[in-house]
Amino acid sequence: MNEPVRRLSVVVLAMFLTLMVAASYIQVIAAGDLNADARNVRTLYREYGTFRGPIVVDGESVVWSSPVDDPYNYQRTYSDGPLYAAATGYYSTVFGRTGIEQTENDLLSGTADSLFWTRLSDLVSGETQRGASVELTLDAEVQQAAASALGDDAGAVVALDPRTGEVLAMVTSPTYDPAVLANHSSSEVNAAYQELLAQEDGPLVNRAIAGDLYPPGSTFKLIVAAAALEAGYDADSELYAPDELDLPSTSNTISNYGGKSCAANERQTLAESLEISCNTSFANLGMQLGWSLVESKAAEFGWGEQLSIPLAVTPSVLPDDPDGAQTAMASLGQFDDRATPLQMAMVAAGIANDGVLMRPYLVDSVRDANLRLVEDFEPEQLSEPMTRADANELTDMMVTVVESGTGTAARISGVEVAGKTGTAETGTDARPHAWFVGFAPADDPVVAVAVLVENGGTTDGEVTGGRVAAPIAKAVMEAAIAAGGDS
């Protein structure tokens, strides 16, 4: 063989080897990434061509797939879409998936490992692959009550079953209709998405668990009270409650709401301070306890925890190594304290459940297309932030808040309610946020709730947690009690 032919043979062989390596890489190594690429239309058609399982609330499908005559074969349909959007999220050919549509995608699409035998059975019988149904813990009546009571005000409501951690309601406002993003027209979906993004009030933001964190205001006094009880205080322990409290190493002072006096002789009990939400006594108490004790107690209630319900929850945060003045402010739920409404519902739930905090969860069970149980989620303890005795003592103090203190608007006839109000300054010229956290019935709780109304909502006049948020919490608790509290 002469030299030119030999060289040509080497080049041809190298080209064949390159093609083989490239083909093997594409078909084996890169196959997963290519299939997952949003630009791969065939992947979209294949995914939409499979019957996607429903999302179920109280035995009724609130999301399901309807057959359609187009290349996708099925149209994702949302019943009461705006009501459940915070939980379900959307399923879009253009923008992918969010919410339960994302976190439980393998189950809904039928590709999860736990559905292997179902897929094998379908293959043998010649049945078309079908996704599983995902049953949520939401209670339809409690969810509707929360949405109706919050109305058009920006904010969020979270209700938990304190005995199990089940999420009974998760409402964020403003909301949106996932159906507009599930449309099969790319141009219409893009237009709808851009319109949602352009809205300044952020309808795509889940304020309940994953939006901006909020200063909890005086609802954080529950954490300080819990820390005090652990340190040896009781409901009758006397606190220093001046009209104004000098902050150490500064010329600044803390005063009470509206400049009011908490006690004529500058002394009142822990229970009395919580009842009227005295600022100066709790600021001083926080400094007396020390920030490390308060911070530790908050962590036991979930601050800083990377939670998945299975939706990702933004961890709540606290200031890092505050000085005395900053500790005083942080003890009032201000300074750098930030929390989600879910976090504050967890505080209420931990107290309600005799000091045991259950891990919150949103998915109750999963069933295959033949309604066989595939997964069943059981309650799980997250922490034990309080002793039973301390939790019961704090409950009694919270009952007084609702009976004769700042939370009277949350009273329910014939039912003892435990609660705490909060009015959180935002650090801007905007009106304060209004909070209420609580649970009912106080002696045998079936629901714990947290309500946040951003900047007091549309309420005219004075903004306080007791005036704005407490009535919303009352409506949610009434609905949960009427539903029987069955989990």
Phi, psi and omega per residue, in radians:
M1 nan 2.204 -3.109
N2 -1.316 2.916 -3.009
E3 -1.073 -0.782 3.141
P4 -1.060 -0.695 -3.139
V5 -1.163 -0.698 3.130
R6 -1.067 -0.767 3.136
R7 -1.123 -0.721 3.112
L8 -1.093 -0.681 3.125
S9 -1.107 -0.705 3.125
V10 -1.125 -0.734 3.128
V11 -1.101 -0.804 3.135
V12 -1.076 -0.766 3.126
L13 -1.071 -0.732 3.124
A14 -1.101 -0.671 3.125
M15 -1.146 -0.739 3.110
F16 -1.089 -0.744 3.123
L17 -1.108 -0.705 3.108
T18 -1.087 -0.767 3.111
L19 -1.092 -0.738 -3.132
M20 -1.115 -0.774 3.127
V21 -1.114 -0.752 -3.138
A22 -1.099 -0.772 -3.142
A23 -1.127 -0.715 3.128
S24 -1.144 -0.711 3.129
Y25 -1.081 -0.810 -3.112
I26 -1.121 -0.752 -3.036
Q27 -1.415 -0.407 -3.060
V28 -1.992 -1.061 -3.026
I29 -1.258 -0.840 -3.032
A30 -1.611 0.011 -3.050
A31 -1.020 -0.761 -3.117
G32 -1.088 -0.801 -3.141
D33 -1.131 -0.678 3.136
L34 -1.176 -0.691 3.113
N35 -1.146 -0.592 -3.103
A36 -1.440 -0.210 -3.109
D37 -1.120 2.184 -3.094
A38 -1.079 -0.350 -3.124
R39 -1.452 -0.118 -3.116
N40 -1.415 1.693 -3.059
V41 -1.110 -0.636 -3.134
R42 -1.110 -0.603 3.076
T43 -1.129 -0.732 3.109
L44 -1.072 -0.814 -3.131
Y45 -1.078 -0.709 -3.132
R46 -1.147 -0.741 -3.125
E47 -1.159 -0.793 -3.139
Y48 -1.272 -0.373 3.138
G49 -1.317 -0.166 3.086
T50 -1.721 2.400 3.128
F51 -1.104 2.094 -3.132
R52 -1.597 2.350 -3.070
G53 -1.151 2.764 -3.132
P54 -1.432 2.825 2.950
I55 -1.884 2.236 -2.900
V56 -2.077 2.417 3.030
V57 -2.254 2.166 3.134
D58 0.931 0.678 3.086
G59 1.420 -0.032 -3.139
E60 -1.987 2.387 3.105
S61 -1.270 2.137 3.061
V62 -1.758 -0.236 3.026
V63 -2.450 2.323 3.108
W64 -2.695 3.007 3.139
S65 -1.901 2.189 3.132
S66 -1.853 2.399 3.103
P67 -1.107 2.397 3.084
V68 -2.390 2.759 -3.117
D69 -1.690 1.277 3.038
D70 -2.648 3.060 -3.059
P71 -1.033 -0.326 -3.110
Y72 -1.486 -0.338 3.100
N73 1.304 -0.652 -3.098
Y74 -2.302 2.552 3.091
Q75 -2.001 2.177 3.095
R76 -1.259 2.218 -3.037
T77 -2.081 2.401 -3.079
Y78 -2.125 2.074 3.045
S79 -1.594 2.246 -3.069
D80 0.951 0.793 -3.079
G81 -0.883 -0.884 -3.135
P82 -1.079 -0.530 -3.116
L83 -1.171 -0.680 -3.031
Y84 -1.887 0.101 -3.038
A85 -1.012 -0.622 -3.123
A86 -1.063 -0.510 -3.141
A87 -1.652 -0.885 -3.023
T88 -1.265 -0.609 -2.979
G89 1.201 -2.813 3.132
Y90 -2.221 2.853 3.107
Y91 -2.260 1.820 -2.970
S92 -2.148 2.428 3.065
T93 -1.234 -0.287 -3.090
V94 -1.778 -0.789 -3.011
F95 -1.939 0.181 3.054
G96 1.385 -2.457 -3.003
R97 -2.278 2.648 2.995
T98 -2.427 3.016 3.062
G99 1.065 -2.604 3.116
I100 -1.071 -0.547 3.079
E101 -1.003 -0.523 3.127
Q102 -1.568 -0.933 -3.017
T103 -1.143 -0.520 -3.134
E104 -1.911 0.442 -3.048
N105 -1.023 -0.756 -3.119
D106 -1.054 -0.635 3.124
L107 -1.298 -0.813 -3.113
L108 -1.113 -0.604 -3.133
S109 -1.482 -0.220 3.117
G110 1.527 0.169 -3.079
T111 -1.728 0.004 -3.098
A112 -1.132 2.612 3.110
D113 -1.029 -0.597 -3.111
S114 -1.185 -0.219 3.123
L115 -1.801 0.249 -3.091
F116 -0.996 -0.831 -3.089
W117 -1.198 -0.536 3.061
T118 -1.145 -0.772 3.110
R119 -1.112 -0.701 3.137
L120 -1.124 -0.722 3.115
S121 -1.109 -0.720 3.115
D122 -1.110 -0.678 -3.136
L123 -1.124 -0.770 -3.128
V124 -1.165 -0.701 -3.082
S125 -1.476 -0.134 -3.133
G126 1.427 0.182 3.125
E127 -1.323 2.629 3.060
T128 -1.292 2.424 3.132
Q129 -1.049 2.336 -3.137
R130 -2.289 2.519 3.136
G131 -1.369 2.918 3.137
A132 -1.513 2.808 3.046
S133 -1.647 2.409 3.128
V134 -1.913 2.055 -3.096
E135 -1.721 2.154 -3.089
L136 -1.567 2.821 3.116
T137 -1.438 -0.155 -3.079
L138 -1.006 2.485 3.009
D139 -1.758 2.105 -3.025
A140 -1.020 -0.694 -3.101
E141 -1.228 -0.688 3.137
V142 -1.221 -0.704 3.106
Q143 -1.063 -0.783 -3.138
Q144 -1.159 -0.703 3.129
A145 -1.093 -0.714 3.136
A146 -1.130 -0.782 -3.130
A147 -1.138 -0.743 -3.122
S148 -1.161 -0.711 -3.100
A149 -1.233 -0.657 3.114
L150 -1.259 -0.598 3.077
G151 1.091 -2.386 -3.098
D152 -1.592 0.028 3.130
D153 -1.223 2.430 3.067
A154 -1.216 2.323 -3.123
G155 2.774 -2.772 -3.095
A156 -2.748 2.712 3.038
V157 -2.331 2.323 3.032
V158 -2.244 2.272 3.066
A159 -2.150 2.332 -3.136
L160 -2.139 2.651 2.887
D161 -1.502 1.913 -3.028
P162 -1.130 -0.357 -3.115
R163 -1.324 -0.454 -3.032
T164 -2.180 -0.463 -3.023
G165 1.620 -0.012 3.123
E166 -1.065 2.364 3.069
V167 -1.433 1.931 -3.110
L168 -1.504 -0.512 3.102
A169 -2.653 2.462 3.032
M170 -2.548 1.800 -3.060
V171 -2.123 2.365 3.037
T172 -2.244 2.479 -3.095
S173 -2.408 2.391 0.010
P174 -1.239 2.832 -3.125
T175 -2.142 -2.962 -3.111
Y176 -2.621 2.962 3.113
D177 -1.785 1.966 3.136
P178 -1.019 -0.378 -3.091
A179 -1.065 -0.564 -3.099
V180 -1.224 -0.363 3.117
L181 -1.698 -0.149 3.109
A182 -1.642 -0.044 3.101
N183 -0.986 2.578 -3.140
H184 -1.547 0.017 3.071
S185 -1.619 1.956 -3.101
S186 -1.035 -0.694 -3.115
S187 -1.144 -0.721 -3.136
E188 -1.211 -0.672 3.113
V189 -1.145 -0.774 3.112
N190 -1.048 -0.752 -3.141
A191 -1.114 -0.753 3.141
A192 -1.132 -0.709 -3.126
Y193 -1.155 -0.764 3.122
Q194 -1.111 -0.618 3.107
E195 -1.144 -0.722 3.107
L196 -1.145 -0.743 3.126
L197 -1.111 -0.557 -3.079
A198 -1.301 -0.302 -3.117
Q199 -1.296 2.176 -3.057
E200 -1.143 -0.434 -3.096
D201 -1.452 0.028 2.972
G202 1.071 1.106 -3.129
P203 -1.155 -0.350 3.133
L204 -1.450 -0.118 -3.107
V205 -1.485 2.253 3.075
N206 -1.552 1.603 -3.078
R207 -1.146 -0.340 -3.091
A208 -1.223 -0.608 -3.026
I209 -2.377 -0.358 -2.938
A210 -2.467 0.290 3.091
G211 -1.615 -2.670 3.042
D212 -1.130 2.483 3.027
L213 -1.338 2.641 -3.032
Y214 -2.109 2.519 2.968
P215 -1.118 2.238 -3.062
P216 -1.381 -0.149 3.132
G217 1.032 -2.572 -3.009
S218 -1.215 -0.160 3.027
T219 -1.119 -0.400 3.120
F220 -1.213 -0.287 3.099
K221 -1.068 -0.374 3.051
L222 -1.123 -0.648 3.102
I223 -1.162 -0.779 3.129
V224 -1.110 -0.712 3.116
A225 -1.119 -0.712 3.123
A226 -1.120 -0.703 3.103
A227 -1.137 -0.678 3.129
A228 -1.130 -0.750 3.116
L229 -1.065 -0.722 3.116
E230 -1.134 -0.548 -3.111
A231 -1.409 -0.032 3.084
G232 1.949 -0.057 3.042
Y233 -1.255 2.844 2.957
D234 -2.404 -3.123 -3.060
A235 -1.036 -0.487 -3.084
D236 -1.664 0.027 3.125
S237 -1.109 2.349 -3.114
E238 -1.413 2.371 3.102
L239 -2.051 2.651 3.043
Y240 -1.376 2.120 -3.036
A241 -2.336 1.235 -3.123
P242 -1.297 2.929 3.067
D243 -1.183 -0.615 3.052
E244 -2.373 2.456 -3.135
L245 -1.997 2.116 3.082
D246 -1.241 2.335 3.107
L247 -1.613 2.330 -3.064
P248 -1.114 2.513 3.061
S249 1.110 0.283 3.090
T250 -2.463 2.969 3.039
S251 -1.714 0.141 -3.088
N252 -1.533 2.766 3.090
T253 -2.330 2.811 3.009
I254 -1.931 2.322 3.075
S255 -2.069 2.999 -3.135
N256 -1.553 2.880 -3.086
Y257 -0.997 2.230 3.131
G258 1.235 0.210 -3.123
G259 1.250 0.309 -3.070
K260 -1.364 2.820 3.079
S261 -1.628 2.386 3.122
C262 -1.454 -0.640 -3.095
A263 -2.631 2.459 -3.077
A264 -1.091 -0.627 -3.095
N265 -1.828 0.288 3.137
E266 1.083 0.407 3.093
R267 -2.369 2.335 3.030
Q268 -2.706 2.818 -3.090
T269 -1.356 2.890 3.078
L270 -1.028 -0.752 -3.137
A271 -1.088 -0.744 3.139
E272 -1.150 -0.669 3.136
S273 -1.123 -0.703 3.129
L274 -1.231 -0.646 -3.104
E275 -1.034 -0.751 -3.103
I276 -1.808 0.040 3.117
S277 1.014 0.980 -3.118
C278 -1.248 2.181 -3.121
N279 -1.307 -0.821 -3.024
T280 -1.144 -0.675 -3.127
S281 -1.184 -0.708 -3.120
F282 -1.301 -0.583 3.067
A283 -1.111 -0.774 3.113
N284 -1.176 -0.685 3.119
L285 -1.068 -0.747 3.124
G286 -1.041 -0.710 3.111
M287 -1.194 -0.648 3.126
Q288 -1.153 -0.698 -3.138
L289 -1.248 -0.621 -3.056
G290 1.625 2.478 -3.026
W291 -1.128 -0.569 -3.091
S292 -1.060 -0.661 3.136
L293 -1.228 -0.750 3.125
V294 -1.129 -0.773 -3.141
E295 -1.086 -0.725 3.124
S296 -1.099 -0.719 3.127
K297 -1.149 -0.707 3.097
A298 -1.076 -0.711 3.128
A299 -1.087 -0.633 3.113
E300 -1.145 -0.465 3.089
F301 -1.543 0.005 3.020
G302 2.045 -0.064 3.129
W303 -1.045 2.295 3.127
G304 1.473 -0.093 -3.097
E305 -1.301 2.348 3.068
Q306 -1.510 1.559 -3.050
L307 -1.612 2.573 2.988
S308 -2.346 2.205 -3.004
I309 -2.001 0.159 0.171
P310 -1.560 0.023 3.022
L311 -1.125 2.471 -3.129
A312 -1.210 2.345 -3.129
V313 -1.931 2.252 3.089
T314 -1.174 2.156 -3.127
P315 -1.104 2.402 3.052
S316 -1.310 2.673 -3.015
V317 -2.261 2.768 3.104
L318 -2.310 2.816 3.120
P319 -1.141 2.620 -3.135
D320 -1.706 1.980 3.076
D321 0.918 1.043 3.137
P322 -1.261 2.665 3.053
D323 -1.410 -3.032 -3.058
G324 -1.054 -0.815 -3.134
A325 -1.126 -0.725 3.126
Q326 -1.168 -0.622 3.076
T327 -1.091 -0.714 3.115
A328 -1.052 -0.801 3.140
M329 -1.177 -0.728 -3.132
A330 -1.145 -0.498 3.109
S331 -1.213 -0.234 3.066
L332 -1.748 0.161 -3.141
G333 1.333 0.417 3.134
Q334 -2.043 -2.636 -3.059
F335 0.931 -2.091 -3.082
D336 -1.802 0.298 3.033
D337 -1.211 2.298 3.084
R338 -2.517 2.453 -3.083
A339 -2.599 2.751 2.972
T340 -1.577 2.748 3.002
P341 -1.003 -0.620 3.072
L342 -1.043 -0.744 3.132
Q343 -1.019 -0.757 -3.117
M344 -1.245 -0.535 3.023
A345 -1.150 -0.600 3.100
M346 -1.156 -0.632 3.079
V347 -1.061 -0.844 3.118
A348 -1.076 -0.726 -3.094
A349 -1.160 -0.682 3.139
G350 -1.134 -0.682 3.086
I351 -1.202 -0.752 -3.092
A352 -1.089 -0.604 -3.058
N353 -1.620 0.724 3.086
D354 1.001 0.590 3.066
G355 1.550 0.035 3.133
V356 -1.838 2.121 -3.130
L357 -1.702 2.099 3.109
M358 -1.565 2.564 3.138
R359 -1.208 2.188 3.141
P360 -1.218 2.473 3.090
Y361 -2.595 2.646 -3.001
L362 -1.952 -0.396 -3.134
V363 -1.756 2.140 -3.092
D364 -1.544 -0.819 -3.103
S365 -2.821 2.909 3.115
V366 -2.301 2.335 3.113
R367 -2.230 2.520 3.107
D368 -1.331 -3.121 -3.053
A369 -1.107 -0.340 3.100
N370 -1.696 0.238 3.099
L371 1.179 0.285 3.028
R372 -1.339 2.395 -3.113
L373 -1.193 2.143 3.140
V374 -1.772 -0.794 3.111
E375 -2.437 2.475 3.114
D376 -2.363 2.044 -3.021
F377 -1.577 2.251 -3.086
E378 -1.807 2.601 3.086
P379 -1.025 2.545 -3.105
E380 -2.421 2.303 3.112
Q381 -1.264 2.333 3.087
L382 -1.643 -0.761 -3.106
S383 -2.876 3.049 3.061
E384 -2.298 1.405 -3.018
P385 -1.271 -0.282 -3.101
M386 -2.480 2.691 2.964
T387 -1.301 2.795 3.103
R388 -1.010 -0.728 -3.103
A389 -1.127 -0.781 3.139
D390 -1.149 -0.702 3.130
A391 -1.099 -0.713 3.129
N392 -1.172 -0.643 3.119
E393 -1.189 -0.710 3.100
L394 -1.179 -0.614 3.067
T395 -1.036 -0.788 3.128
D396 -1.039 -0.693 3.121
M397 -1.168 -0.669 3.136
M398 -1.209 -0.534 3.066
V399 -1.106 -0.701 3.121
T400 -1.122 -0.610 3.087
V401 -0.987 -0.722 -3.092
V402 -1.436 -0.620 -3.100
E403 -1.248 -0.701 -3.021
S404 -2.535 0.142 -3.096
G405 -1.887 -2.414 -3.056
T406 -1.382 -0.167 -3.037
G407 -1.926 0.491 -3.057
T408 -1.102 -0.413 -3.138
A409 -1.217 -0.137 3.103
A410 -1.706 0.058 -3.124
R411 -1.122 2.446 3.092
I412 -2.120 2.210 -3.098
S413 -1.010 2.198 3.089
G414 1.398 0.019 -3.114
V415 -2.262 2.294 3.083
E416 -1.439 2.177 -3.093
V417 -2.004 2.399 3.050
A418 -1.895 2.385 -3.087
G419 -2.831 3.027 3.049
K420 -2.630 2.313 3.111
T421 -1.611 2.842 3.070
G422 -2.656 2.416 3.062
T423 -2.250 1.853 -2.947
A424 -1.836 2.095 3.056
E425 -1.190 2.531 -3.050
T426 -1.744 -0.111 -3.101
G427 1.400 0.135 3.109
T428 -2.245 -3.048 3.099
D429 -1.385 -0.103 -3.128
A430 -1.202 2.761 3.111
R431 -1.146 2.737 -3.111
P432 -1.216 2.794 3.010
H433 -1.389 2.560 3.118
A434 -1.891 2.273 -3.105
W435 -2.175 2.639 2.851
F436 -2.600 2.327 3.000
V437 -2.226 2.524 3.140
G438 -3.118 -3.051 3.127
F439 -2.718 2.830 -3.102
A440 -2.791 2.739 -0.324
P441 -1.091 2.562 -3.010
A442 -1.073 -0.565 -3.088
D443 -1.497 -0.276 3.122
D444 -2.710 1.254 -2.934
P445 -1.142 2.384 3.020
V446 -1.997 -0.152 -3.125
V447 -2.645 2.403 2.980
A448 -2.124 2.421 -2.984
V449 -2.389 2.586 2.972
A450 -2.288 2.328 3.137
V451 -2.159 2.276 3.029
L452 -2.177 2.230 3.021
V453 -2.075 1.960 -3.097
E454 -1.107 2.228 3.054
N455 0.910 0.537 3.075
G456 1.296 0.084 3.113
G457 1.114 -2.501 -3.102
T458 -1.700 0.162 -3.134
T459 -1.115 2.326 3.070
D460 -1.414 2.617 3.046
G461 1.432 -2.652 -3.022
E462 -1.118 2.378 3.105
V463 -1.858 2.039 2.995
T464 -2.442 2.757 3.093
G465 -1.089 -0.646 -3.129
G466 -1.177 -0.572 -3.096
R467 -1.484 -0.646 -2.998
V468 -1.748 -0.843 -3.008
A469 -1.553 -0.567 -3.078
A470 -1.046 -0.739 3.111
P471 -1.091 -0.572 3.100
I472 -1.157 -0.789 3.114
A473 -1.061 -0.684 3.113
K474 -1.009 -0.816 -3.129
A475 -1.068 -0.688 -3.140
V476 -1.190 -0.786 3.140
M477 -1.136 -0.677 3.092
E478 -1.064 -0.737 3.135
A479 -1.119 -0.731 3.139
A480 -1.152 -0.697 3.118
I481 -1.174 -0.719 3.116
A482 -1.119 -0.561 3.129
A483 -1.285 -0.170 3.055
G484 1.685 -0.166 -3.136
G485 1.192 0.281 -3.137
D486 -1.269 2.308 3.129
S487 -1.850 nan nan
